[in-house]
């Protein structure tokens, strides 16, 4: 059921003593299932409290009723988001029957055995006017109610009679319509029988044959054109991976149990016997290129010159491990779309993380944000899928080569590859730069090729 009156209360752990929060909220005795307190729990550093490892307790003191205690059950406090630290408590009828000031106390028990007293807040409850008016109406209310009841019953009897009459009329009209439909159907069947004479059947057959013949001619022309196009392409274009069967692909990739030997691959000589290797995807999901983004504790992203974050495309439902050397931050979040600086929180804020521990991406997440520094540092960072690998495996520098050699001027990310090389991060499994420049075809342009 919808909550129409919401009272937001921020509970933040502090070593400076708990202060009473004067909320100023006023609820009424008639607010049945319509009034609730919404809590935001935060740690001392401002991060959301993980409610999956905590139990929230509330104690309500009825100040204007001799200081009586009203203690809700723990299961009456509903956790809305454990990771965001939010919960709500719907004010029950028993509490709303009280009138006066209420002082609430918040206590928390954690799975590790620790406990904390996390704050106080106040609000008021007043009797609704209707609770005063109804008892005072007395016999007059009862008399008026009986009058209204009698008028309603009379109106109901009249409406029932009108409905019965309308029903009889409708049934009569439906019977008339059914007769008309049956008559029209019989007439249509007779017309069809007359139309299906021998001459009309012959005419229909000739029409169908003409259409089929025209269709066959069109298809034949299209197939012939496709064959001509393929023949032209076969003479002028190099073979791509899409033209090769599985055995050829296995041979190119160095797969086992393949008996295909590559001696002369494409017809344009862009790849030959001495140039048949391709860039391969590395273990590290991060390519070494940082964004100047900071991941704040409230789950939002800021555009900060000194900040460094790795933005990595991931697969929802998979587990990822994070390591780094250097940097003064280690904070994580997941998002459905590519993250950009915004005042809105990311879809899944995780917070500070532990090196090497696996973190499962939500099923609908597509990006990970790994915040590693706020001091202009660019530490070596490693993000691996499925399991934790020894640090450091290096960066993946597969620069959109599409598994075939390309000229340098055709690379879509030429600036990016120069940046990677200048930082000497273009290594996959060794410390040597994995780039080979081929000047054999220098009259066309220098060729660039990655060696796995």
N, C-alpha and C positions, 0 to 999 in steps of 0.2 A: 504494500500500500504506500502511496506517496506521502512523504514527510513535508508538510507545508510550513512549519516553523522550525528553522534550523539555528542552533546556537553554536558558533565555532569557538573552540577553546584550544589554545596552543600550550602544550605542556613540554617544557624544556628542562632537562636535568641540569642542576647547578650546585656548585659547592658553596655558594654565597648565601644559602638559606632560602627557604621557600617563601615567596610573597603571595599574599592573597590577591587573586585577580578579581576585581570588581567588574563583572561582565556587563551589568546593566540589563540583562535579559529578564523579561517578565512573561511567564506562561500562565494559562488559565485552566480552571477546573474542567472546562468543556472541551479542552484540546485533546480529546481521546484519539490515540494512534496518530496524532498529527504533529507532536512536538518531540524534538530529539536534540541531544548534545552531540556535536561532531568534534572529535579530538584529533589533534596533530601532535604526535610524540616525536621529540627530537633529542639527540644526544647533546652533551655539553659543547661539542664542536659544531653543532648545527645540522649534522647528518640525521636522516630519519632513523628512528629506533626500529630494529628488526623485531616485529611483533610475533614472528613465527617461533621465536625462542623466549617469549615472555607471556605472562598472564597478568591482565590488568584487573585491579580491584578498585571499587569505588565505595566510599562511606559518605552518606548524606546526613548532616546534622540539621534537624528541624528547630531552628533557633527560637521561633515563637511558639513552640509547643513543649517547653521545658527541656529543650536540648535532646529530644529523643533521636535515636539513631535509625536511619533507613539504609539497609545494606543490600544493594542489588546482587544477584547471583552472577558469577563470572560468565556463564553462558548467555546472559542477557546483554552483555557488552559485545557487539558484533564487530569483528575485525574486517574492515573494508579492503585494505591492502597492507599485507604484512611487510612488504619491502618498502613501501612508502610511509609506513608508520601511522596509518589512519584507522580510526574506529568510531563507532557511534553507539549511543545509548538512548533508546526510545523511552520517554518518561511514562511510567505506567499509571493506570487510573488510581491506584492506591496512593501514590505520591501526589498526584494532582488533586486529591481530595483535601490535602493540607493547604492552609493559607498562611503565608508569611515568608520570611527570609530562609533560604537554604544555603548552607556552606558545604561544599563538596571537597573531599580529600582523595588524592590519587596515589595509589600504591602499586608497585610492580614486583612480581616474582619472576626470576629468570631460570632457565633450564640448568645453568651452571651452579645453582644454589644461592646466587646473590639476590639481594632485595634492595629496593630504594623507595624513599618517600619523595614523590615528585611534584608536589604542589597543592595549592588550594584555590578554590574559585567560589564565587557566590552568584546567586540569581534569586528571583522571587516568584512565588506562585500566588495568584489571586483567584477568588471565587468569581465565576462568571455571573453576570446579571441574571441570566435565565434560571440559575439555581435558587435565586431569591424570589423571583416573580412567580414561578410555578407553585410553590407551596402556599403562598399568600393568596392565590386566586381562589382556593377552596372550592365551595359548592358551585360558584359561578363558572369556574373552569370546567367542572364536571358537566354542568348543565349545557354550557356552550359546546362541549365536546359531543354530548349526546345529540344535540341539534345537528351538528355537522355530520355526525355518523348517519343519522336518519336521512339527511339530504343526499349523502353519498350513496346510500343503499337505494333510494328512489331513482337517482340518476343511473345507477347500475342496472336496475330493472328495465328502465326505458331503453338503455343502450342495448341490452340483451334482446329486447323485442325488435329493435331496429336491425340488429345483426341477423336475426332469424329471417326477417322479411327480405333483407338484401341477399341472403343466401338462397332463398327460394327463387328470387328473380334471376340470380346468376345461373342457377341450375337450369332454369327454363331457357335462358338465352344460349347456354352452352349446348343444350339439346338441339336448338334450331341451327346453330353453327355447324354441329357435327353432320346434320342432314345435308346442309349446303355443300360441305367439303366432300362427302361421299358422292353426291350428284356430280360435282365438278370432276372428281377423279374418274368416274365411269365415262364421262364425256371425253376426257383426255385420252383414255385407253382406246376408245373407238376411233378417234382421230389418228392415233399412231398406227393402228392396224390398217387403216385406209392408206396412210402415207407409205407404208412399207410394201409397195407393189414391186414387181420385178424390175421395172424401168428405174425406179429410184435406187434399188439395190445395186444395179449395174453402174449407175452414175457415181454412187458412193465409192465403189471398188476402184473405178478409174481415177477418181480424185486421190485416193489413198496411194495407189501405185505411183502417180506422178510425184507426190510428196516424198515417198521413199527413194525414188530414183534421184531426185534433186539432192536429197540429204547425202546419199552415197557419193555423188559427184563432189560435193563440198568436202566431205571427209577425205576422199582420195587426194584432192588437191592439197589439203592441209598436211597430210602425211608426206606427200612428195616434197613440199616446201621444207618440212622438218628434216627430211633426209638430206636435202641440198644444203641446208644450214649446217647440219652436223658435218657434212663432208668438207665444207669450207673451214669450219672451226678446227677440224681434225688436221688440216694442212697448215693453219696459221697460228694456232694457240698452243702454249705449252701444256703438258699434262699437269693437272693439279691433284691433290689428295682425293678430291671427290671423284676422280676418274679411276681410282685404284681399288682393287678388291682387298679383302682382309689380309691375304697372304703377303701382298705387296706392302701394305702398311706395316705389318709385323717385321718384314725384312728391313724397312727403312728405320724403324725404331730399335732395331737390334734385338728383336724378340727371339726366343728360343724355338727350336724345332721348325725353322723355316728353311726351305731349300731354294729360295729365290735369290739370285745374285744380281745386284744392280750394277750394270756396266755403262749404261747410257740412258739417263732418265728423260728429261724434257727435251723437246725439239728445238727450243730457243737457246739451249746450252747454258741456261742460268744456273743449273746444277749438273755437275759431272761426276765421274768416278772419284775425283779428289775433293769433291764438295757435296757430300750427301748427308751431313749432320744438321740437326735443327736445334733451336733453343727448346729446352724442356722446363716445365714448371717445377720450381723448387719446393722444398718442404715448408719453408717460411712463407706464410701468407702475406707478410708485410714486405714491401719493396724498398724500404729505406727512405721514402719521400714523405716528410712530415707535413701536416697542416698546422698553421699557427692558431690552433684552437685550444681553449681551456675548458675543461669539464668541471662545472661548479657542483657544489654539494647538493644543490637543489635540482640537479638533473638537467640544467640548461647549459648551452654552449656559448662561450664568449670568443670574440675575435681579438686576441692579445698577441702583441709582437713577440713577447718573451716565451709564450706558451708553445708546446710541441705535443701534438697528438697524432697517433697512427689511425687512419680511417681505413678499415679493411672490409671488403665484401665477404660475407660468411653465409653459411647454410643453416636455416632454422632447424632446431632440434639436435644439432651437432654439439659436441663438447670441445672447448678450446682451452689451450694452455698459454700462459703469458710469462715471458721472461725479459729482462733487460739488464744492461750494465751502465750505471750512471743515471743521472736525472733525479729530481727530488719529488716526483709524483708517481703514483701507481694506482690509477683510478679507472674504472670500467663502466661502460653502458652499452646497451644494444638498442637498435632503432630499426623501424620498418623500411624507411626510405633513407637516401643518402643524407647524412647530417650536415646542417649548415648552422651558423651562428643565429640563435633565436632566443627569445625570452620564454618560450614554451619548453617544458620539460621533455626530454627524450622519452620514448615509449617504455624503456626498461632501464632504470638507473640501478646499478649494482653497488657502486661505492668503491672504497679501497679494497684491493685484492692481495692475495698471497702468491708469490712466485711459484710456478710449477703446479699449482692447484687447478683442476679442471673446472670450467664454468660453462654450464649448458646454455646455449642460446635458445630463447623462446621460439616456438614453432613458426611464428609469422615474422621473425626478425630477419633482416637481410644485411645489416651492417653492424660492425663492432667499432666502438670509439675507445682507444687505449691512450689515456692521458699520462705522459711520462715525465714532463718537465715544465717548470714555470720560470726557468732561469736561462733561457736561450740555449740550452744544451740539446745536442742531437745524439743521444745514447744509442748504442746498438740494441735493437729491440727484436724480439722473436715471438711470433704467434703461430702455433701449430694446431692442427685439427686432429682430434681423435686420441692422441697421446702426447706426453711430454717428452721432447727430444733433448739431448745434451745441448747446452748452450756453448757455442753459437754456430748455427748451420749456415749463416750467410743470408743474403737477400735474393729474391727471385727477380731476375732482370729480363724476363720474357717480354720484349717491347713490341707486342702486336705483330710478330713476324708472320703469323698465319702459317707456320711450318713450311716456309719456303724462303729462299734467299731473295732479298730485295735490295734495290739500289738505295744509297743513303738519302737521296733526295725524295724517295718515295715513302720513307718512314714517317708515320703520322706523328711520332713523338720524338723528333730529332733533338729538340732542346732538352727533353727529359733524359735521354741517353747520355748526352754530354755532361749533364749535372751528375749523373750516377758515376760516370768514369772519373770526373774531377774529384769526387769524394772517395775514389778507390773502393767502391762498394760493389763492383760488378763481379762478385765471385759467388759461385753456387756451392761448390764442395771443396774448394781450395782457396789459397790467398792470392793466386795468380789471376790477373784480369782475363776474363774468358771472352775476348773479342779478337777476331781475326780479320784484318783488312786485306782484300784481294785486289791487286792492281793489274791482274792479267788483262782485264777488259777495260783499261783506263780510257780508251777512246770513247766508250759509252759513258761510264761514270764509275767511281769507285764502289766496289761491292763490300757489304759488311755482313759478317756471318758469325753466329754464336756457336761455340764449341761446348757441348755438355760435359 
